[in-house]
Amino acid sequence: MNDHLKDNSVSFIGSMMMGVAGSAPASSIAMGTAALIGAAGVFAPVSLLIFAVPMLGIAKAYQALGERDANAGASYQWTSAIFGKFLGFFSGWSLLIATLLFVVSGTVPIATATLNIIAPSQVGHVVTTSIVASFWFAAVSAIVVAGITVTSRAQTMITLAQLLILVVILGAALMHIHEVGSVEAFGKRWFGSGLTLDGFAATALIAVYFYWGWDVTSNLGEETVGGGRKAGLGGLLSILITILLYTSFAAVALMMFPVQDAANLTDNLIFNIAYRAGLSYAGGLLASAAVILSSIAAIEATMLMFSRTLFAMGRDGSMPRIFGTVDDRTLSPSHAIYAMIVLGLILIWTSALMPSVQLLLFASVRALGFQVDYYFGLAGLGAAWVFRDSYKVSIGKWLTLCLFPAASSVALIGLGLYAVTTFDLWTNVIGIGSFALGLVFVWLCYRPGAATMELNV
């Protein structure tokens, strides 16, 4: 065992497709759009454009920091080096928690889509959904265990197929709207008129969930051709692709269904859009296939984020050092991957205790957004600090690398903190409780006599 990942094993196109896959466009649309419309109403499409702005600011921060130090730990590594190991640890911890939460919110759509095909009567049944989710999670895990080269190639093919299906369904939906007209007339309500501050904060967290996942490109910076610069660019371009898809499907949903009906389509919104657009049963199967492909790709990306972050933390001594080693044959962090598999299966079955799938999904989405706001925000503030003197080179560089990331971070952290005051019991248990659990690991890793980290930024 050593601690060096496989160089030049992810191409630039592979990195960009990995970023798209990490955001899980089909499964995010299928599951998250209903939650977004439930919180924002007809403001949903515009909200996705608004909250894409801070995502772009954070992506620019990631690109700049990754070019200086391509590291599997990404935000964890940069935050630790810039602001100290305590904040850095919780940056890494937040990502680990967010990825574990996604195991639930990401595997439920794939299980639901599968049940739509083989056993429609079981859709929404928590135990049955957990069984199918566990099967798919184990299958995806086998691909990740095979190594980054195999995973990257599989990811590119799966993501391209997913995007093609989404474009076909979106085209059919637009043709249907052109023929029969729009259910919801476009007006000032689409720009947030009448939305409360609580509703705005809830909308922000759900929107963060939509875009989150592109940063897997930076976690693979050590393994990407061109290093952190190409990895960061891949992440930035992947966000632009998902912005177009998310806003288009949210708008189409509102044009095809009344707001309340759209908000209740929590199982697979794409399936319902395809069916309403006239693609009938074949279109429904195509929509289910897109969600399955999206979930497979997103789970792969999530496992890569978790394993690379845990690997970097183990390599630095912030977590047990066994996680900071790689397999001699695949040059992948095998111990970190196996930890993800075990914890993921435990979490999937623990989630079966939740009263319903819908409650589970909504709580996980909101809790995940809180975790992501934290570690994205720290990375953006880190970039602002590192490049605070870039105005000496040019004002444009200072605006792009300092002011834009700083403003994006303040927006995300502020909305995240306010949103905590609106959480229900389950969201607090999942979001705040899991974050607080990190204090136990802080004590274990940073108590007197514990190993210290060696940082290189």
N, C-alpha and C positions, 0 to 999 in steps of 0.2 A: 504493500500500500504506500502511495505517496500523496502529495497535496497539490498536484499540478493537473489542471483540466486539459482536455484535448484542444489544441490550437487549430484555428482555421477550419472548423468543422461545420460552421453555419454560414451560408452565403448571404449576400445582401438581400436578395429576393426572399431567401428563407427567413431572414430576420424580419423583414416587413410582413410576411405572411404569418410569422409567429406573433407579431404585435396585433394583427387583426384577429388571429385565433384567440389570443389572450382576452380580448374584449368580448369574445363569443357573440358575434352579431345576431345570428339566428336565434339562439336560446335566450339572449337578452331581450330581443324584440318579442319573442313568444311569451316570455314570462314577465319581463319588467315593464313592458308598455302599459299593461293593464294597471299595474301599481302606480305608474307615473300618471296616467290619466285619472286614476282615483284620487291622487293627491293634487294634481294641477288642473284637471279638466281640459278645456281647449287650449290652455297655456302650454300644454305638453310639448308640441313641436318647437315652439320658440324657446322654451326652457332648455331644451337640448342644445340649441345654438348658443344660448347665453353661457351655460356651464361648460361648454366646450372651450371657451376662452381661457379660463384658468388651467384647464387640462393642457392646452397648448403652451401656456407659460411654464408649467411644470415639465413638460416634454422638452422644452428648450433648455431648462436647467439640467435635466438628465443628460441631454446631448453634450452640453458643455462640460459637466463634471465627468462624464464617461470618457470624453476625449482626453482629459487630464489623468484619469485613473480608471481604466477598464477593470472592473472588479465584480466578481460573482455576487458580492453582497450589496452592490449598488447603493441605495439610499442608506442602508445600515452602515456601510463602510464610510461613505462621505460624511454623514452626520457625526459618526464617532470621531473622525479626524478633525472636523471643524468645531463641533460644539461639546465634545467630550463623550466618554464611554457610557454615561448614564442615559443621556438622551439618545445616543446611538443604539444602545441596547433596545430601548423601547421602539425605535424605528424598525429594527429587525423583528422585534416581537410582534409589532402591529401587523407587519406583512405576514408573518407566520400564522397569526390568528385569522387574518382576512382570507388567506388561502384555504385554511381549514373550514371556515364558514362557507366558502364557495363550493367545497366538496358537497355540501348539502344543497345549496341553492343552484349549483350547476348540474348535479346528477339528477335532481328531481325532474327537470324538463326532458332529459333523455329517457328517463324511466316512463314518464307520462306519454311521450311520443311513441315509445315502444308498445305501451299498453293500448294506445289508440289503434294500433295495427293488429295486435294479437288478442287483446281482451278489453274492449272498450268499457265493459261494465265495471272493471276494477280501477278505472281512472279516479284518482282522488283518495283511494284507500291507502292509508299510510304504511301499513305493514307490507302490502304487496308492492307498493312503490319502493320501499326500502330494499326488498329482495332484488328487484330488477336493477335498482341503482347500484347495489353491491356487485352484481354481475358485471355491469358495464365498467365500474371503477376498477375491478380486478383485470378486465381485458385491456383497458388503457394502461394500467400499471405495467403490464408485460411489455408494452411498446417502449415505455420510458426506461425500464430496466435494461433493454437491449442496447442503450447508448444513444448519445446525442446525434450521431450521423443518421441512424435509422429514424429517430424521432423527428428530426428536422425534415427529412424527405417525406415522411408520412404526413407531417403537418402541412407542408406545402400543397400536396395533392388534395387532402381533405378540405383545406380552406378554399382552394380554388373551386372545388365542386360546390361547396356551400354558397359561395358568392354567386355562382352561376344560377343556382336555384332561386336565390333571393331576387336577383334581377328579373328572372322570368315571371315570378309571382308579382313583383312590384309592377312590371309592365302590364300584366293582365288586370291588376287592380286599377291602374290609371285609365285603361281603356274602358273598364266598367263604369268608373266615375264619370268619364267623358260622355258615356251613353245615357246614364240614368240621373246624373246630377249628384250634388253633395248633400249629405244629411245635415251637417253642421255648417251653416253659412259663415264665411270668413268675416271677421269683424274685430272690434277693439278688444273683446274678451280673449282673443287668441294671443294678445300681448300682456296678459296678466291682470286685466281690469277686474277688481273685486277679490283678488287673491289675498288672503291674510298672511301675516308674517310666519305663523306656524306652518301654513301650507307651503310657503316659499321655502322654508328650511327643510321640510319633508321632501319637497321636490328636488332640492339640491342634493340630498343624500342619495336619492334614487338615481339621479343623473350621474353622480359620481360612480355608482355601481355600473351603469351602462358603459362608461368609458374605461373604467379600471381594467387592468390586465395587459395593456400595451407595454408596460414597463418591464415585462419579461425580456424584452430585447436587451435592456441594460444588464439584467442578471446574466445574460449570455455573452456579455462583452468580451470576456476572456477567451471565448470559444468562437467568436465571429471573425470572418475575414475582414480586415480593415479595423479591427478592434472597436473601441468605444465610439469612435466617430461614426462609423457605418452603422453600428448598433443603435446609436441615438437617432440617426436620420431615419432608420427603419421604423422606430417607434413613432416619430413625428408624422411620417407619411401614413402610417396605419391609422392614426387618429383621424386624419382627413377622410379616409375611406369610410370609417365608421360614422363620422358626422353625417355624411350624405345618406347612408343607409338608415340610421336611427331617425333622423328628422323626416325622411320620406315616409317611412312606415307609420310613424306616429300621426302624421298628417292624413295619410290614407285611412288609418283606422277611424279617425274622427269624421272623415268624409263618407265612410261606408256604414258606420254604426252610430246610434245615439250615444252620448257621453256615458250614461249609466250602463248601457249594454257593453260598451267597450271596456269599462272598468271592471266588469265581471268576467271577462274572457281571460281568466288567469292561467288556464291549463296550456293553451297553445293558440295565441292570437293569430299567428301566421296561417295555421290550419283554417281558421274561420275566415280570414281574408281571402285565401285561395278559393274556398268553397263559395263565398259570396260573389267572388269575381267570375264565377262560372266554370272554374276548373274542375268542379265536382269531386268525385271520390279520388280520381287520379291526382288531382291537384292537392287534395288533402294528404295523400301518401307522399307526394313530393315535399310538402311542407313539413311533414313529420320526419322525412329523410334529412331535410336541412337542419332541423333541430338536433337530430341525433348526431350528424356530422359536426355541428357547431359545438355540442356538448363534449364530444370526444376530443376535439381540438382544444377546447378551453380547459378541460381537465388535464390534458397533457401539458399545456402551458402553465397551469397552476402548479402542477407537480414540479415543473422545472424551476419556477420561482421559489417555491418552498425549499426544494432540495439545495439550490444554489445559495440561498440566503442562510439556511442552516449550516451548509458546508463552510461558508465564509465565517460565520460566527464560531463554528467549531475550530476552524483553522486559527482564529485569533484568540481562542480560549474563552470566548463569551458563552459558549455552550460546551458540553463535553467534547474533548478533542477527537473522539472516535468519529464524530460527524465531519471532521475536517480532513478526511482522507478519501482517496478515490480508488476505484477498482483498477488493478493493473492491466486488465484486458480491455475494458470499455473506456477507461479514463473518465468515468462518471462517479459522482459522490454516492456510492451505493448505499452506505449506511443511512445517509440522510433520506434517500428515496424510500428505503424500507420503513423508516420511521413515519414518513408520510402515508404509506400504505396502511400501516397498522392504525395510526390515529384517524385516518380517513374512514376506515371501516367501523371503528368504534363510534365515531361521530354520526355516521349515517344511521346506525342502529339506535343510538341515543336519541336521535331526532324522532324516532318512532313514538316516543313518549309525548310528543307535542299533540295537542288536541286535534289539529287538522293540518293538511298540507299547506293550505292557503295561509294560515297563521304562521307556520314555520317559514314559508318563503318571505313574507313581509317582514318578519322579525330579523331574519338573516340578512336581507337586503339592506335594511336600515342600519343594523349593527356593523355590517361590512363597510358601509360608507363612512361611519365614524372612524374606524381603524385606518382606512385609506387616507382620509383627510389629514390625519396626524402625520403619517410618514411621508406623504407627498409634500405636506406643508413644510416639514423640516428640511427636505431636500431643496425646495425652492428657496427657503431662507438661507441655506448653506451656499447656494449658487450666488445669491445676492451679496453675501459677505465676501466670498472668494473674488468676485468680479466687481467689487465696490469701486475700485480705482480705474475701471476700464474706460471711464470718460476721458482719461488722458490719451487713450488711443483714438477713440471716436465716440461722439454722443450716441450714434446709432448702436454701437456695441454695448454701451452702458444701458440704454433703454431695453435692449433685447436680453442681455445676460444678467442684469441687476434689477432694474425697476420692474420689468414684466414678471419675472419669477417671484419677486418679493410681493407684488400686489396679488398675484395668483395665490400665494401661500396664505396671506392674511385673509383673503376671501374664503378659502377652503377651511382653514382652522376656525375662523370666526363662525361660519355656518355650522361646522361640526359641533362646536361647543354650545351654540344656541340650540341645535337640534336635540342635544342630550336632555334638555329641559322638557322636550315634548315626547320623549320615549315612554312607551307603555312598559308594563312589568317584564314581559318576555324579552323585549328589546334591551332593557337595562341588564337583565340577567345574562344575555348572550354577549352584548357589546361591552358594557362597563365591567361586568364580572370577569370576562376573559382577559381584558386589559389589566385589571388589578392582579390577576394571577401571576403576571410577569414579575411582581415584587418578590415572589418566592424565589424565582430564578435569579433575580438581582442579588438577593442575599446569598444564595448558593455560590454564584460565580464571582462576586466582588467582596465577599467577606475576607477578613484578614487571612493571608496565606493563600488565597485563590490566585489563579493565573491572571496576568494582565495582558492586554492586547498590544499588538505591535501594528501601528497604522502607518501608511506611507503616502498620504496626500500632503 
